[in-house]
Amino acid sequence: MRRATKDRLIAGVCGGLARQLGLPPLAVRLSAVLIASVAIPVYIVLWVLVPTTTEF
């Protein structure tokens, strides 16, 4: 995979991934936003709820 130089908004990662997968870049960008909008709140909730350990 390579980052896109023409079909890019920020760094060209989604554009390059879209080209590799044969998908429209907009679909890859929307998927990335959707995944991040779910993953970040879940991470924060787990950060608060999961107890820490001293074993590591």
C-alpha contacts under 8 A as a table, 3 or more apart, distances in Angstrom:
res1	aa1	res2	aa2	distance
1	M	16	G	6.52
1	M	17	L	6.71
1	M	20	Q	6.35
2	R	13	V	7.66
2	R	16	G	5.49
2	R	17	L	7.64
3	R	11	A	7.22
3	R	12	G	4.80
3	R	13	V	4.91
3	R	14	C	7.68
3	R	15	G	6.72
3	R	16	G	4.45
3	R	17	L	7.43
4	A	7	D	5.65
4	A	8	R	5.93
4	A	11	A	7.84
4	A	12	G	4.53
4	A	13	V	6.58
4	A	14	C	7.92
4	A	15	G	5.28
4	A	16	G	4.58
5	T	8	R	6.22
5	T	12	G	6.27
6	K	12	G	7.96
7	D	12	G	6.66
7	D	15	G	5.45
7	D	16	G	7.92
7	D	25	P	7.75
8	R	11	A	6.23
8	R	12	G	4.20
8	R	13	V	7.47
8	R	14	C	7.43
8	R	15	G	5.63
9	L	12	G	6.33
12	G	15	G	5.10
12	G	16	G	6.01
13	V	16	G	5.19
13	V	17	L	6.11
14	C	17	L	4.99
14	C	18	A	5.93
14	C	25	P	6.37
14	C	28	V	5.92
14	C	29	R	5.88
15	G	18	A	5.09
15	G	19	R	6.24
15	G	25	P	5.26
15	G	28	V	7.71
16	G	19	R	5.15
16	G	20	Q	6.21
17	L	20	Q	5.03
17	L	21	L	6.14
17	L	25	P	7.97
17	L	28	V	7.47
18	A	21	L	5.15
18	A	22	G	5.74
18	A	23	L	4.86
18	A	24	P	5.91
18	A	25	P	5.08
18	A	28	V	6.00
19	R	22	G	5.05
19	R	23	L	6.40
19	R	24	P	7.66
19	R	25	P	7.52
20	Q	23	L	7.90
23	L	27	A	6.93
23	L	28	V	7.18
24	P	27	A	5.45
24	P	28	V	6.78
25	P	28	V	5.16
25	P	29	R	6.15
26	L	29	R	5.05
26	L	30	L	6.07
27	A	30	L	5.18
27	A	31	S	6.10
28	V	31	S	5.05
28	V	32	A	6.17
29	R	32	A	5.11
29	R	33	V	6.31
30	L	33	V	5.12
30	L	34	L	6.09
31	S	34	L	5.00
31	S	35	I	6.04
32	A	35	I	5.18
32	A	36	A	6.11
33	V	36	A	5.13
33	V	37	S	5.95
34	L	37	S	5.10
34	L	38	V	6.37
35	I	38	V	5.31
35	I	39	A	5.89
36	A	39	A	4.97
36	A	40	I	5.74
37	S	40	I	5.93
37	S	41	P	6.92
38	V	41	P	5.90
38	V	42	V	6.39
39	A	42	V	5.19
39	A	43	Y	6.05
40	I	43	Y	5.10
40	I	44	I	6.29
41	P	44	I	5.06
41	P	45	V	6.18
42	V	45	V	5.13
42	V	46	L	6.14
43	Y	46	L	5.14
43	Y	47	W	6.01
44	I	47	W	4.93
44	I	48	V	6.37
45	V	48	V	5.23
45	V	49	L	6.12
46	L	49	L	5.04
46	L	50	V	5.46
47	W	50	V	5.94
48	V	51	P	7.94
53	T	56	F	7.01
